Amino acid sequence: MSNIKQNVNLKMVSFEELGLNMSIVKAVKEIGMENPFPIQEHCIPLILKGKDVIGQAHTGTGKTAAFSLPLISILKSRGPIQALILVPTRELAMQVTTEIRKFSKYMGIRSLAVYGGQSIHIQKEQLRRGVQIIVATPGRLIDHLKQGTIQLEDVKFVVLDEADRMLDMGFVDDIKFILFYVNERRQTCLFSATMPIEIIRLSREYMKDPEQIRLNEDEISLETIDQSYLIVEEREKFKHLCNFVRNREKGQQTIVFVATKQRTQRIADDLNKEGFKVITIHGDLSQRQRDYSMNRFKNGSEDILVATDIAARGIDVPAVGNIINYDIPEDPLIYFHRIGRTARAGGSGKAISLVSSSRYEDFARILKRTELTVKRLNDEIGIEVPTLSVNRNRVNRQRSFNYNSQSRRRYGYSRGDSRGRYHNAHSQYKRG
């Protein structure tokens, strides 16, 4: 990778100065976008020059426009599918497609969201009418590829959006399978909130000397959020969770983040027994169940959402005034994604983390990433800090990852494989 830009600060520029087509600038201004966000300011000129780009961007920083505005400028208004945007979820596919349609209002470019949960026959009919941009979840796109209803030979532009989330959801081999069908002379952009080693490996294999853009680190310091933490023994966490929920301001909703799907349901069941109105979101729920949960949370039927990190992005509920990290994430940036679900639309909010003694090491790394004050509540509440221990689980997880990486290489997921061998290897596992 080259020209890594980190903590960059340039003077504010206009969309006209970025080199975009004036019809796109007109559409952008009509929807109220006056000046580009930092990720747009840095990525758009590079993409217009034909560069492969890696953008590390947090939720709400305008990354959709960062890649869609230049690609709309580049594409022809007629012809076959020329751009492919891969996203992890149905919700994001619809959201990105909606944005692209707004931006391309005067360009005559057609876009289509392709995802599971909608009839494939409806999508086939829309494809027959002709589209230039596909925004797709990996599983449904592969269904179309196998049925021959989508061809990617003419695709010149590929975006992997929320790449780390696709990795977490088990889509990495699906992505490799899909990219095999796209011309290697394509331009590829990857956007990810975090940069785990698996993302770096993916970029090295499928991108050409990419430029990497990182937003100013100050942007992860959320000044309107009152951040605090309480160090307690693991067995004491639920008691304090109930106390925090009971003492919140009236009318404010709460999201409780936990580490695993099983833990999500257990915590929700226990909260229900305490008389709270609780709903859950985690990876074992069907799309219909997740939509049902989100609708009930958004309309206030339930005022507590217990969720895994699948809900850390994409939730925009203004009434969320409290985030409680029941379990501490290993990656500091996941922490900032979580707490960013409060203080929406210029409001304020609270983020409380319940830190067990074995996870203090992870939380200490989070504390180093923000310049804002994060209050320790032990003295205020009168709770003695327990003896802190070293987290040894990370070593075991790393060993497991190394083993799994070796296993994937053994099955032949490499760019140079023949199409038949790649397809056979791909069919040996179930898609996430």
C-alpha positions, 0 to 999 in steps of 0.5 A: 500500500502506498501514501497512507494518509493519517490524521490529515487536515485540509482546508474545506473545499466544495464538491465542484473543486473535487472534479465531479460532474456538474449534474452530480453536484446539482443533485448533491446540493438539492439534497442539502449537502453543501461541503464534502465530509473529510472521507469524501474530500480525500477519496473522491479525487483519487477514485476519479483518477482511477486509483484503488482506494482503502478508506477507513471510515466510521459510521455517519462520516459520509463514506457512501458518497465518497465512493458513489459520487465518483463512480457515477461520474465515471460510468456510462449512462447506458449499457451493461452492469459496470459497477458492483458494490458488495455490502453485508446486509439487506438494510445496507444494500437498500440504504446505499441504493437509495443514496445512489439514486439521489446522487444520479438523479440527472445522470440517467444511471440505473441502480438495483439492490440485490439481496436475500429476502426479496423474490429473486424473480422481481430482481430478474425482471428489473435486471432485464430492464437494464442497470449499470450499478448493482448493490448486492449482498454476497449470498444473493449475488452468487445465486444470480451468478449461478443462474446466469442472470447477472454477468460481471464481465463488463464491471470496471468498478468494485466496492467492498463496503463495511469489509470488516463486517462482511468478514465477521459475518463469514463472507470472505470466501463468497467475496473471493468467489465473486471477484473471480468473475470480475475483470482483473483490470477493474478499479477496486475500493474497500471501505472498513471501519477497522483494519484487522489483518484479514482485511489487509490480506484481502487488499493485498490479494485483490487491489493494485497499490491502493491508496489508504485514507484514514480519517482524523483520529479526533473524529472518534472522540464523541464530545456529546457523549458522557462516557464512564465505566465501572470495574466489577467482578463478572458475577456482579455485572447484571446487578449493576446493569439493572441499576443503570437502566432503572436510573436512566432519564425518563423516555430514553431508550437503551442499547445493551451490547454483549459479546455473543448471540447466546449471551444476548438472549440470556441477558434479555431473558433476565431483564424481562424477568426484572420487569423491563421491556426488552427486544434482541438483535443477533446473528441467529435471527432471520431477516424478518425477526431482525426487522420486527425487533428494530421496528418495535424498538424504533416505535418505542414498543420496547425501550431496551435493545440487547444486541451483538455488534451486528447492531453497532452500525446502521441504527439511527434512533434519536431516542437512544440516550444510553449505551451500556457495554455489558461486554468490552470489545477487543477492538477499540474502534468497535467501542466507538461504533457502539457508543455512536448509536447515541447522541444522534442528530446533534443530541447528547447521550451516555455510554457506560461500560461494565468492565470485568477485571479480566477485560480491563486490558482491552478497556485500557486500550480504548481509554488510550484512543480518546482524548476525552474524559472517561469517568471511573464510577467506582469511587462515585458509587463506592465500589472497590476496584477488584484485582485486575487480571491479564486477558489470556483468551486473545492468545488462544483466539490468535492461534485459532485464527492462524489454524483457520487461515492455514485451512483456507489456504489448503482448500485452494482459495487463491486468485490463480485457480481455474474457475472450475476448481474455485467453484468446487472449493466454494461449494464445500462450505455453507455461506453465512 
